[in-house]
Amino acid sequence: MTDPYQYYPTPEALSRKAWAMFKNQQFARVLEPSAGEGHLLRPGPYQYGKRLPIDCIEIDIRKHAVLRDEGYAVVGMDFLQFQSGSVYSHVIMNPPFADGAKHVLKAWEILFDGEIVAILNAETVRNPFSKERQLLLRLIEQHGEVEFLQEMFAGEDAERKTPVDVALVWLKKTSTFEQDILGSILDDLRQDRLEADDLAGEFHLPHELALPNAFIDNAVLMFNAAVEAARQAVVSEARASRYRTMLGKTLGELSGGGISSEDDSSSDAVKRTLFKRYRDLKNRAWASILRSTQVTSRLSSTAQKRLESDFEAVKSLEFTVPNIYGFLQGIIDQQGKIQLSMVCDVFDLITRYHSDNTVFYMGWKSNDKHRALGMRIKTTRFVIPGHATESYQNDLSWESQRMLADFDKVFAMLDGKYEAAVGLESVFRNHFHALRTGQRISGSYFDVRYYPGVGTIHFFPTNKALIDRMNRLVGNHRRWLPPAETKTGNGFWQQFDQAEKLDKAFRTEVSKHGKRDGRRYHFDPFWAVKYGDESERERGNAMLTQAMSTVLANHGIDPDSLLDSDQYGIRQLDWDGLPDSHLTLAS
């Protein structure tokens, strides 16, 4: 099978030779543009007892996780589209042999001031038949050197062997850095009579870009402008530092009473400063994408945190239009998973704290070791504690408001709408005083009552079908409900539908085995299945399952019966059964 990426991991001996070829062993920032799984980087140097920070580019996305696990930052996928080279002092590379010249020329183009070491097919240098190879040969003659090596990919340490000879190329690119910093001293001195107003005369606030249909393109343009402004600022600061040093010390410094200001305008120092500012700008730019899309406005707070956790890896990528669309496409591809996780988050919040919020039913019998009970949220009322306020407060806490906003997003999504017409968050914001005095206020999906002293909010569902939809989605996901292809008998769905009616009898049956005995309580199975260790959960689940079996038998219900013919219909509900409620992205 042909390897589309021409992946030949660099043998350790060749990697060490490549690193040793750098003349300047003071590494400010290193780039590896064809990183593979990081073989070339493993002999890389350490500074202050820590591995040197290295940025990687790798076109095969399957290798990104390996690189990140090794501690490298993945900043791009296609090096030939990469632009942010000015922050690097060194580039080390083992590019695809067929395109070696093109990759070295790209590195030379984007590098501001620094060294390049490249492992190439020897024929790339020996046989300069193309314009790219001819240009590379001229660069080597004028700015570098080359060493030819034999059988480096044929030794025992070669993971993928090939008899090809290699050319180890070194190039040094020197910028007009000193001239950029110092400028023309005489020209600058002629400006010393300018007034303060003249000095600020060319400064104007930048115009805002207001093109909503080109948000991503404008974000990249703004980012590039910010990077260029930062570059100019860093160079200007370095010039100022150099001038200050040329003027000499202050009287306070000469007499030992002042703090001496050191000149930090070297090329490596400027690169470190520029990289720090570049990284900050890139973090801000990616965050603006994450928080400006219509996707995030419809994510619950927990789903947002999960996305931001994944975002830590994404934000290391170069901030370009293709990378942004790739990130957003990944969100689209996962939208069903994201939405289902949001439903489960709210379900777990409702069922976590208050035992009266939940009723139980017999979960479907499967091949699992232990049969489990399923849980349903009550369609009549449920209570959420932990939201107390003082008499002087005019609104709920920020955390409580986030919870209500999550409810609004999830139930609007279950209803196939982008947002609730009258959300819980707006109900509390607009009617907080009335709620504090005990009034019952209506929103789109719930009536609510609030008890500020004890901090409980009572929810009365106005659309029981949405609660049922949530119960079925979570039941399917957690395998409490039977698989869609199973021909389930009426007994299972009878006990599922009547769970609230059977709840009192079920809890009475459970209490027979958990009555108080003197000063101690017997084993509490409800607590055990939520908070116990593995053995306690198994014991608790067995007790609850037995109690439910007894109740169902007393009511003549067999949850395990199967149909002879397919009468199952659409009693189950998976995510595809929901009304349209899609995550959408900014154009």
C-alpha positions in Angstrom: 0.0 0.0 0.0 1.4 3.4 -1.0 2.2 5.8 1.9 0.6 9.2 0.9 2.7 11.0 3.5 6.1 9.3 2.6 6.6 8.6 6.3 10.1 7.5 7.2 10.8 7.9 10.9 14.3 9.4 11.5 16.8 6.9 13.0 18.3 8.0 16.3 21.9 8.2 15.0 20.8 10.5 12.2 18.7 12.6 14.6 21.7 13.2 16.8 23.8 14.3 13.8 21.1 16.7 12.7 20.9 18.4 16.1 24.7 18.6 16.3 24.9 20.4 13.0 23.4 23.6 14.5 26.1 26.2 15.0 24.1 28.2 17.6 23.2 25.9 20.4 21.2 28.6 22.3 17.7 27.6 21.2 15.0 30.3 21.6 12.2 28.5 19.8 12.3 25.4 17.6 10.0 24.3 14.8 9.7 20.8 13.3 7.6 21.0 10.2 7.2 17.3 9.3 7.2 15.8 12.8 5.6 12.4 12.3 5.7 10.8 15.7 8.6 12.9 17.0 11.5 10.6 16.2 13.8 13.4 15.1 13.0 15.4 18.2 13.9 12.8 20.8 17.6 13.6 21.1 16.7 17.3 21.3 18.5 19.4 23.9 17.4 20.3 27.4 17.6 23.7 29.1 17.6 24.2 32.8 16.8 20.5 33.3 13.7 20.6 31.1 13.1 19.6 27.5 13.3 22.4 25.1 9.8 23.7 24.0 9.3 22.6 20.4 6.4 23.3 18.0 5.4 20.7 15.5 3.6 20.5 12.2 2.3 17.2 11.0 0.0 16.6 8.0 -1.2 13.2 9.3 -3.7 14.1 12.0 -3.6 10.6 13.4 -0.1 11.4 14.8 -1.1 14.6 16.6 -2.1 12.7 19.8 1.3 11.0 19.9 3.1 14.3 19.6 1.0 16.0 22.3 1.6 13.0 24.6 5.3 13.5 24.1 4.9 17.1 25.3 5.2 18.9 21.9 2.8 21.6 20.7 1.1 20.9 17.4 0.8 24.3 15.6 -0.4 23.2 12.1 -1.0 20.4 9.7 0.3 21.6 6.3 3.7 23.3 6.5 3.5 24.6 3.0 0.5 26.8 4.2 2.3 27.9 7.4 3.1 31.5 7.8 4.2 32.2 11.4 7.9 31.5 11.1 9.4 34.8 12.5 9.2 33.5 16.2 11.6 30.6 15.6 15.4 30.6 16.0 15.9 27.0 14.7 14.1 24.8 12.2 14.9 21.1 12.1 13.2 18.9 9.5 13.0 15.5 7.8 10.5 16.5 5.0 9.0 14.0 2.5 11.9 13.1 0.2 9.9 13.9 -3.0 9.3 17.5 -1.9 12.3 18.2 0.2 13.5 21.2 -1.7 10.1 22.8 -1.6 9.9 22.4 2.2 13.4 23.8 2.8 12.6 26.8 0.6 9.4 27.3 2.6 11.3 27.3 5.9 13.8 29.8 4.4 10.9 32.0 3.3 9.2 32.2 6.7 12.3 32.3 8.9 13.2 35.8 10.1 16.6 35.1 11.6 18.0 31.7 12.5 19.3 28.3 11.4 17.8 25.4 9.4 18.9 21.8 9.4 17.2 19.5 6.9 17.5 15.8 6.1 17.0 15.4 2.3 17.3 12.8 -0.3 20.9 13.2 -1.6 19.6 13.4 -5.2 17.7 16.6 -4.2 21.1 18.4 -4.0 23.2 16.3 -6.5 20.6 16.5 -9.3 19.2 20.1 -9.4 17.0 19.6 -12.4 14.1 21.8 -11.2 13.9 25.5 -10.3 13.3 24.6 -6.6 16.4 22.4 -6.5 18.5 25.0 -8.3 17.4 27.7 -5.8 18.1 25.4 -2.9 21.6 24.7 -4.3 22.3 28.5 -4.5 21.2 28.9 -0.9 23.5 26.2 0.3 26.4 27.8 -1.7 25.7 31.3 -0.3 24.4 30.6 3.2 25.2 27.1 4.3 26.8 23.7 3.9 25.9 20.1 3.2 27.1 16.7 4.3 26.3 13.5 2.4 25.6 10.4 4.4 25.2 6.8 3.3 22.9 4.0 4.7 21.5 6.1 7.5 18.0 4.6 6.9 19.4 1.1 6.5 20.8 0.5 10.0 19.3 -1.5 12.9 17.8 1.7 14.5 15.8 2.5 11.3 12.1 1.8 11.9 11.4 1.8 8.1 14.4 0.9 6.0 15.5 2.3 2.6 19.0 2.3 1.0 18.8 6.0 -0.1 21.7 8.3 0.6 20.8 11.5 2.4 22.1 15.1 2.4 22.3 16.8 5.8 21.8 20.5 4.9 22.6 23.5 7.2 21.5 27.0 6.3 21.9 30.3 8.3 19.6 33.2 7.5 20.7 36.5 8.9 18.3 39.4 9.0 19.1 43.1 9.0 18.2 42.9 12.7 20.8 45.2 14.1 20.0 47.8 11.4 16.3 47.4 12.2 17.0 48.0 15.9 19.5 50.8 15.6 18.1 52.5 12.5 20.0 55.6 11.4 21.1 57.3 14.6 21.6 60.6 12.8 18.1 60.4 11.3 16.6 59.7 14.7 18.6 62.5 16.3 17.1 65.0 13.9 13.7 64.2 15.3 14.5 65.3 18.9 12.7 68.6 18.6 9.3 67.1 17.9 6.6 68.1 20.4 4.5 65.6 22.2 1.5 66.3 20.0 3.7 65.7 16.9 4.9 62.4 18.3 1.3 61.2 18.7 0.1 62.7 15.5 0.1 59.6 13.4 -1.7 57.5 16.0 -5.3 56.6 15.3 -7.6 54.1 16.8 -8.1 51.3 14.2 -11.5 51.1 12.6 -13.7 48.1 13.6 -14.3 45.6 10.9 -18.1 45.1 10.7 -18.7 42.4 8.1 -20.8 39.8 9.7 -20.9 37.5 6.7 -17.1 37.3 6.7 -16.5 36.9 10.4 -13.8 34.2 10.2 -11.9 36.0 7.4 -12.0 39.2 9.3 -10.8 37.5 12.5 -7.8 36.2 10.7 -7.1 39.7 9.1 -7.4 41.2 12.6 -5.1 38.6 14.1 -2.4 39.1 11.4 -2.6 42.9 11.9 -2.2 42.4 15.7 0.8 40.2 15.1 2.4 42.7 12.8 1.8 45.5 15.3 3.3 43.4 18.1 6.3 42.7 15.9 6.8 46.4 15.3 6.4 47.1 19.0 8.9 44.5 20.0 11.5 45.9 17.6 10.8 49.4 18.7 11.3 48.4 22.3 14.5 46.7 21.5 15.7 49.9 19.7 14.8 52.0 22.7 16.7 49.6 25.0 19.8 49.7 22.7 19.7 53.5 22.6 19.3 53.7 26.4 22.4 51.5 26.8 24.4 53.6 24.4 23.5 56.7 26.4 25.1 55.2 29.5 24.0 54.9 33.1 22.1 57.4 35.2 23.8 59.2 38.1 21.9 57.0 40.5 23.2 53.9 38.8 26.7 55.2 38.7 26.7 56.0 42.5 25.2 52.6 43.3 21.9 54.0 44.5 19.8 53.1 41.5 18.7 49.9 39.7 20.7 49.3 36.5 18.6 48.6 33.4 20.1 45.9 31.3 20.1 45.9 27.5 17.9 43.0 26.4 17.8 43.7 22.6 19.6 40.6 21.3 18.0 38.6 18.5 17.1 35.7 20.8 15.6 38.0 23.4 13.5 39.7 20.8 12.3 36.3 19.5 11.3 35.2 23.0 9.4 38.3 23.6 7.7 38.2 20.2 6.7 34.5 20.7 5.2 35.3 24.1 3.1 38.1 22.6 2.3 36.0 19.5 1.1 33.1 21.7 -1.1 35.5 23.8 -2.6 37.0 20.6 -3.3 33.5 19.2 -5.0 32.4 22.4 -7.2 35.5 22.3 -8.0 34.9 18.6 -9.0 31.3 19.1 -11.0 32.2 22.2 -12.9 34.8 20.1 -13.9 32.0 17.6 -14.9 29.6 20.4 -17.1 32.2 22.1 -18.4 34.0 19.0 -20.0 31.2 17.1 -23.7 30.4 17.4 -22.7 27.0 18.6 -21.4 28.1 22.0 -24.4 30.4 22.6 -26.5 27.2 22.7 -24.1 25.0 24.7 -24.7 24.4 28.4 -22.1 25.5 30.9 -20.8 22.0 31.4 -20.7 21.3 27.6 -18.9 24.6 27.2 -16.2 23.5 29.7 -15.8 20.1 27.9 -15.3 22.0 24.6 -12.8 24.4 26.2 -10.9 21.4 27.6 -10.5 20.0 24.1 -9.7 23.6 22.9 -6.4 23.5 24.8 -5.0 21.3 22.1 -6.7 23.2 19.3 -5.5 26.7 20.2 -1.9 25.7 19.6 -2.7 25.5 15.8 -1.8 28.4 13.6 -4.7 30.9 13.4 -5.7 30.5 9.7 -8.9 30.3 7.8 -8.5 26.5 7.0 -7.6 25.6 10.6 -10.6 27.6 11.9 -13.0 25.9 9.5 -11.5 22.5 10.4 -12.1 23.2 14.1 -15.7 24.2 13.5 -16.3 21.2 11.2 -15.2 19.0 14.1 -17.9 20.6 16.3 -20.5 20.0 13.6 -19.5 16.3 13.3 -19.9 15.9 17.1 -23.2 17.9 17.4 -25.3 14.8 18.3 -22.9 13.7 20.9 -22.6 17.3 22.3 -26.4 17.7 22.5 -26.9 14.3 24.1 -24.3 15.1 26.7 -26.1 18.3 27.5 -29.4 16.4 28.1 -27.6 13.9 30.4 -26.0 16.8 32.3 -29.4 18.4 33.1 -30.9 15.0 33.9 -28.1 14.2 36.4 -28.5 17.6 38.0 -32.2 17.0 38.6 -31.7 13.5 39.9 -28.6 14.1 42.0 -29.8 15.9 45.1 -33.5 15.4 45.9 -34.8 11.8 46.1 -38.4 12.9 45.4 -37.4 14.1 42.0 -36.9 10.6 40.7 -39.0 7.5 40.2 -37.6 4.1 39.2 -38.5 1.4 36.7 -37.1 -2.0 35.9 -34.2 -1.7 33.4 -34.0 -3.9 30.4 -32.5 -7.3 31.0 -29.3 -7.6 29.0 -26.1 -9.7 29.0 -24.6 -7.4 31.6 -23.5 -9.0 34.9 -26.0 -7.0 36.9 -29.4 -5.8 36.0 -30.0 -2.2 36.9 -33.0 0.0 37.6 -33.7 2.9 35.3 -34.5 6.3 36.6 -37.1 8.8 35.4 -37.7 12.4 36.3 -41.1 13.1 37.6 -43.5 14.9 35.2 -45.4 16.6 38.1 -42.7 18.4 40.1 -39.1 18.3 41.0 -37.0 20.4 43.4 -33.4 21.7 43.1 -31.7 22.8 46.3 -28.7 25.1 46.9 -29.9 28.5 45.7 -30.4 30.5 48.9 -30.3 34.3 48.7 -30.2 37.0 51.4 -33.0 39.6 51.8 -30.9 42.4 50.3 -30.1 40.5 47.0 -32.0 41.3 43.9 -31.1 38.3 41.9 -29.8 34.7 42.1 -26.0 34.0 42.2 -24.1 33.7 39.0 -23.9 29.9 39.4 -27.7 29.7 39.8 -28.3 31.8 36.8 -26.0 29.5 34.7 -28.0 26.5 35.9 -31.3 28.2 34.7 -29.7 29.1 31.4 -28.7 25.4 30.9 -32.3 24.4 31.6 -33.5 26.9 29.0 -31.0 25.7 26.3 -31.7 22.0 26.9 -35.5 22.2 27.0 -35.6 24.5 24.0 -33.4 22.0 22.2 -35.7 19.1 23.2 -38.6 21.2 21.8 -36.8 21.7 18.5 -36.3 25.5 19.1 -33.2 27.7 19.2 -34.3 29.3 22.5 -37.1 29.4 24.9 -39.7 32.2 24.3 -39.8 32.8 28.1 -36.8 31.3 29.7 -36.2 30.5 33.4 -33.3 32.9 33.5 -35.6 35.8 32.4 -38.4 34.7 34.7 -36.1 35.1 37.7 -34.5 38.3 36.4 -37.8 40.0 35.7 -39.9 38.6 38.6 -37.4 38.0 41.4 -39.3 40.0 44.0 -42.6 38.2 43.2 -40.8 34.8 43.4 -39.3 35.7 46.8 -42.8 36.4 48.2 -44.0 33.0 47.2 -45.7 33.6 43.9 -45.8 31.0 41.2 -44.5 32.3 37.9 -44.8 30.7 34.4 -42.1 30.3 31.7 -42.2 28.5 28.4 -41.6 25.0 29.9 -42.0 25.3 33.7 -43.9 27.1 36.4 -41.6 27.9 39.2 -41.8 28.7 42.9 -38.8 29.9 44.9 -38.1 29.5 48.6 -35.1 31.9 49.3 -34.6 30.9 52.9 -34.0 27.2 52.3 -32.7 27.9 48.8 -35.0 25.5 46.9 -36.5 26.1 43.4 -39.6 24.0 42.6 -40.2 23.2 39.0 -43.6 22.3 37.6 -43.3 21.0 34.0 -45.9 22.5 31.7 -44.9 20.3 28.8 -44.8 16.7 30.1 -43.8 15.4 26.6 -40.4 17.1 26.9 -39.7 15.5 30.3 -40.7 12.1 28.7 -38.4 12.8 25.8 -35.5 13.5 28.2 -36.3 10.3 30.2 -36.2 8.2 27.0 -33.1 9.8 25.6 -31.1 9.2 28.8 -32.7 5.7 29.2 -31.5 4.7 25.7 -28.1 6.2 26.2 -27.6 4.4 29.5 -29.1 1.1 28.3 -32.0 1.2 30.8 -34.3 0.8 27.8 -34.3 -2.1 25.4 -32.4 -1.9 22.1 -34.4 -0.4 19.2 -34.6 -3.8 17.3 -35.9 -5.7 20.3 -39.6 -6.8 20.1 -40.5 -5.7 23.6 -43.7 -6.8 25.2 -46.3 -4.4 26.6 -45.3 -5.3 30.2 -42.0 -3.4 30.0 -43.6 -0.2 28.6 -46.5 -0.5 31.1 -44.2 -0.4 34.1 -42.2 2.4 32.4 -45.3 4.5 31.8 -46.7 3.8 35.3 -43.4 4.4 37.2 -44.8 7.4 39.1 -48.0 5.5 40.1 -45.9 2.5 41.3 -43.3 4.6 43.1 -45.1 4.6 46.5 -45.4 0.8 46.5 -41.8 0.5 45.4 -40.4 2.7 48.2 -42.6 0.9 50.8 -41.2 -2.4 49.6 -37.6 -1.0 49.9 -38.3 0.4 53.4 -39.1 -3.1 54.7 -35.4 -3.9 54.4 -34.2 -0.6 55.6 -36.2 0.2 58.8 -34.5 1.8 61.8 -33.2 -0.7 64.3 -32.5 1.0 67.6 -30.1 3.9 67.0 -28.8 2.6 63.6 -30.2 2.3 60.2 -30.0 -0.7 58.0 -28.3 -0.5 54.6 -29.7 2.3 52.4 -29.7 1.0 48.8 -30.6 4.4 47.3 -27.5 5.9 48.8 -25.4 2.9 47.9 -26.2 2.9 44.1 -25.2 6.6 43.9 -22.3 7.0 46.3 -21.1 3.6 47.5 -18.1 1.6 46.5 -18.4 -1.3 44.0 -19.6 -3.9 46.5 -22.1 -1.5 48.0 -23.5 -0.5 44.6 -23.9 -4.2 43.7 -25.7 -4.9 47.0 -27.9 -1.8 46.7 -28.8 -2.5 43.1 -29.7 -6.1 44.0 -32.0 -4.9 46.8 -33.7 -2.3 44.6 -34.2 -4.8 41.7 -35.7 -7.4 44.0 -38.1 -4.8 45.5 -39.2 -3.7 42.0 -39.6 -7.3 40.9 -41.9 -7.8 43.9 -44.0 -4.7 43.1 -44.4 -5.6 39.4 -45.4 -9.2 40.2 -48.0 -7.9 42.7 -49.5 -5.8 39.9 -49.3 -8.6 37.3 -46.7 -6.9 35.1 -44.0 -8.9 33.4 -41.3 -6.4 32.1 -39.3 -9.2 30.3 -42.0 -10.5 28.0 -41.3 -10.3 24.2 -43.7 -10.0 21.3 -44.1 -12.7 18.7 -44.4 -10.0 16.0 -43.0 -6.5 15.8 -45.5 -4.3 17.7 -42.8 -2.2 19.2 -43.5 0.9 17.1 -41.8 4.1 18.2 -42.0 3.7 22.0 -38.2 4.2 22.2 -36.6 7.5 21.3 -33.1 8.1 20.2 -31.4 11.3 19.3 -32.6 11.1 15.6 -36.2 11.1 16.9 -35.9 14.7 18.1 -37.3 17.6 16.2 -34.7 19.6 14.2 -32.6 21.5 16.6 -29.2 21.9 15.0 -26.1 23.6 16.2 -25.2 26.3 13.8 -22.0 28.1 13.0 -21.1 31.7 12.1 -20.7 32.1 8.4 
